[in-house]
């Protein structure tokens, strides 16, 4: 590493929720997957420091939610796609694509 090279402040390199760069980047759309890549099973991913799950419900709509169910913390990666959303595999809580329970 070159000792004369400028270093970036930590604020510009951290994208977690609540950080300056993270809050700025959350104002924009970020393509992360082709729609054709999303099949019947939900897919877990990490974007901007957050664990998320993307899924297609049985009516063909695409949803992006936090990875863990708010009830028991079970991963929605193992959720069951429903006609209008996804069901938690543990207690069956139903989440619409916008996160509505």
ABEGO torsion letter per residue (X at the ends): XBAABBBBBAAAABABBGBAAAAAAAABBBBABBAAABBABBBBBBBGGBBBBBBBBAAGBBBBBBABBAAAGBBAAABBBBABEBBBAAAGBBBBAAGBX
